Amino acid sequence: MPANILDGVKTAAAIRAEVAAEIKKMTAAGIHPGLAVVLVGHNPASEIYVRGKVKSCEEVGIYSEKHTPSGSVTTEDLLALVHDLNRREEIDGILVQLPLPPQVDSKKILLAVDPAKDVDGFHPMNVGLLSTQREGLVPCTPAGVMEILKRSGIPIAGQNAVVVGRSDIVGKPMAMLLINANATVTVCHSKTRDLAALCRQADILVAAIGRAGMITREFVRPGATVIDVGMNTVTDAAEFERFFAGNARREETFRTKGSTLVGDVHPEVAQIAGAITPVPGGVGPLTIAMLMSNTLRAAKLRRGTKAA
């Protein structure tokens, strides 16, 4: 029996609608949440992401502004911009779009963002708040995964969860959120021995490794919930065949565009999983929805009871 498809587009729309309703109330009370996005240089993928973020702000009623320093910007100049945004009362959230150019010290820039405005949840202070179960700002992608699990009625407490990937952006905060929700969590990575055997123990398997279709059916216990965080572009015809042979809709897209998206989970896993997020249309839309939610949360935390 094929897996239940967890619809990220539908879940993201519900989250955005809730955020918009709260922002409408805040705006009526004279508080207008604001988000500043910093996009350095001309990275086509980053420009697409930022366009989506700005559009979402418009839809939910968040004031947004985009800052676009040139690709030759220095660390010092970027620090000056961040410090200026930190000082501005009407800006509740600051998002520095990664990657930054090689001449810029990315860690220094991210550390300079006021933790109260760190809507990406990357600042060490927010990482500490998450690990000690205090209120702070949580990275958007793992927060979105928790939302789709909860809203889909998938039990977390007492379940075995396996997270494949240990990045600061997804893997580590994902593990922490699952622990905080009372799952028993195993974190796997490139040095893990017998990865497939560990993954097969999972009731909830989260794949966040950035390798196209690496999680195949032998990694998955029948009936498990599989969350695919990966977003990989396939342009090679042989690789396309490996993933999507016989899928007429995908073949048409591949012929027209010359590329298609595949997650870290092989499409064959949908035949044995109990529930699965698709790519595209799974975790991706949730990330931007949670950015809107985080901006709202930052406005509430910063401005106190007036915004509640």
Buried (B, 14 or more C-beta within 10 A) or exposed (E): EEBBBBBBBEBBBEBBEBBBEBBEEBBEEEBBBBBBBBBBBEBEEBBEBBEBBBEBBEBBBBBBBBBBBEEEBEBEBBBEBBEEBBEEEEBBBBBBBBEBBEEBBBEEBBBBBBBBBBBBBBBEBBBEBBBEEEEBBBBBBBBBBBBBBEBBEBBBEEBBBBBBBBBEBBBBBBBBBBBBBEBBBBBBEEEBEEBEEBBBBBBBBBBBBBBBBBBBBEBBBEEBBBBBBBBBEBEEEEBBEBBBEEBEEBBEBBEEEEEBBBBBBBBBBBEBBBBBBBBBBBBBBBBBBBBBBBBBBBBBBBBEEEBE
